[in-house]
Amino acid sequence: ALPTEHGDGALELAEGLRATAFPNPARGMTTLVVSGLVADERVTLRVFDLSGALVASLFEGESPDHGELRIAWETGSNAAGMYFFEAINGERAVRGKLILE
């Protein structure tokens, strides 16, 4: 399936799995929300810079039973610019863009 751009930096790449960040653009803190998670499957949520280097590993563990994960990320000393976030749930993955001001 082709990715679907949602206008808020989120891409839906896998059946029902979606990840968003708000506010986006962000300054100081942003919240990443991953929805459509399948319970009893592992979830990984990471942030990368434009070169593909890992900037932050925000979550790695079991999916919440209610199917949604919310993680607040204090962007701290990360430079202003574009970043990518990635959520993996079992065999499904979703990626999105995040701009830090």
N, C-alpha and C positions, 0 to 999 in steps of 0.2 A: 504494500500500500504506500502511496505517496504521502509525505508529511502534509499536515494541514496547519497553516499559519493562522493564529487566532488574534493577532494584533497586539497582544499584551506580552509578547516575547515568548509565549508558549508554543510548543509544537506538539501535536498529537501524532505519535508515530506507531502506536500499538493500540489495538482494540480496547477502547475505554480508558486507557491510562493517560493522565494529563498532569502536567506540572506547570505552575505559574509562580511568579515572584511579584510581591507588592510591598512597598511602592517600587516602581520600576519606570524611570531611573530612581536610584536609591542613594541616600547619603547617610552613612553611619550605621544604619540597620535596615534589613529587609526581611520579609517572611516568605519562605518557600513552602508552597502547598502542593502535595502530590495526592491526586485523587484517582479513584478507580482501581485501588490496590486489591489484589487477591490475598485474602487471609491465609496464613500458614506458609507464605512464600517470603523469602528474604527481600529486603529493600535496601538499596544503597543510594545515597544522595550525596553528590559531589559537585564542586565548583572548579572550573578550569579557566586559565587565562587564554588569550588568543593564540599563544604558541602551543597550547595543549598541556601545559604544566599544571599539575594539581595544585590548587590554591587552598582548598578546604575540603575535608571529608566531614560532612555534617551529620550523617546517620548511616549506620549499618546494623541491621537487625531484622527481627520478625515484623511482618506487616501488622498494623493495628487491626483488630477485629472489625472496626467500623469502616475500614477501607480508605481512610484519609490520614495523611501525615502532615503536620504543620511544624516547621522548624524556623525559629528566629535566628538570623545570622547577623552578628555584629561584624560589619565589614572592616572595622579597625583601620589598620595602616595600609590596606590595599590601595594601590594607585587608582585614580580615576580612569575610566575606560570601559571597554566591553569585555564581558566574561560570559561563559557558558555554564549552565548547570545541567546535570544529568541525573535522572532517576531510573533505577533498574529495579524491576519487580519480577522475579523469576526469570522467564525468557523474554520479557517485554522491556523496552527501554523508551524513554522520552527525553528530549533535550530542549533547552530554551535559552534565550539570550537575556542577559542582565547587564544594565549599564550602571556603573558607579560614578557619581559626580564628585 
